[in-house]
Amino acid sequence: MATRVIMVDDFDGHDGEDVAKRDFEIGETTYTIDLGDENFKKLQEAVDVLTPYLEKAVRVKQAGRPRRAAADTTPRLHGYSNSDVREWAREEGVEVSSRGKIGDEVYEKFIAAHPDASPDD
């Protein structure tokens, strides 16, 4: 007994003898979809309308992570780490996040309490 595979149109869900796996290309990428004859004809017409526009278009690359500004990479402290600042802040009751950027006001308070930490020395 042979197993019969029933193909279903991915666009409108109908099944029928005309439904088949159809390949089409947009730009330089090939896609595949299960479509009946009528929906495949509509897809081809849409691709034909888009093709001249796509040939003139430029692919946009996904933006990467922004680079840090030079001001963000300059040392904030001399002889102390951010962990030291966070530990001191917690001991002093100064609110500080456990990760991420430490606020300027926290650095200022730390340097006031630890003058030797000033990067200007």
N, C-alpha and C positions, 0 to 999 in steps of 0.2 A: 504494500500500500504506500503510495508516494505521498509525501507531505506537500501540501500546496501553500505557498507563501502568498499572503494577501498584502499588497502594497497599499499604503494609505497616503493620500496627498497631504504633504506637510502644511500646505497653505489653508485649505478649506476642509480637510478631514475626510473627503470622499475616497472610497476605494473603487477600483475598477481596473479593467484590463489595460487601460491607457496609462496608468500610473507606473512611473519608472524612475530610477535614480538618474537625475539630470545634472550634468556639470555645466557651469557657466563661469566666465571670467570677468572680473571687474579690476581695472588697473592691471597689475601684474600678479593678482591673486586669483586662484581657482577655488571655487566653492562647489559643493554638491548638495542637492536637495531632492526629495521625492516629490514629483509633480505629475499631474495628469497633462494631457496634450494642451488643453485650453489654458491652464495656468502657466505652463511652460512658455506658450506663445506670448502671454501677457508679460512674463518676466523678460523674455528676449526683447520685446518691444521697449520695455522700460530701460533695459541695459543699452539698447541702441540709442535711445534719447540721451542717456547720461554720458555715453562714451566720448563725444566731442568735448564735453565740459571737463571730464576727467583727464583727457589728454592735455588740456591747458592748465590744469590745477597742479599745485605743488604739494607734496606730502609734508605734513607738519609733524615734526618730531615731538614726542612727549617731553615736556619740560623736566629737567633734572632738579636735584636739590639746589637751592641757591647757595652760592659761596658766601662764606662769612666775610663781613666787612673787615677791613684792617683794624678798625677800632675794637672789634669784638675779639681779636686774637692777641691784642697787646696784654702783657701781664697786668693783672689787677693788684697783685700783692707781691711782696718781696719776702721769700723765705717761708711762706705759708701756703697751704693748699685750700681749695674750696671746701674740702672736708673739715679742715680746721675752722673755717669761717662758720660752717653749719653747726658744728659741735659747740663753738663759743656762743653762737646766737641762741641755740636751744637752752644752754646753761643760763643765759641772761634773760630768757623769756621773750626773745625777739622771734617773731614768726618768720620761718624760712622753709621753703619746700625741700623735700629730701632729694629731689632731682631737678635738673633744668637750671635755668638762669637764676642767679642770685641778684636781688635788687641792689641798685646803686646805694640806696640808703643803708642797707645792711653792711656793704663794704665800708662805707664812710664811718659807721659806728665802730666796726672792727678796727679800722686804722686809728680812730681816735683812742681806742683802748690799747692798741698795739702800735705805737708810732714807728717802730722798727719795720713794720709791714709795708709802709708807704713805698710804692715803686719809684717815687721821685727822688729817693735818697741816693 
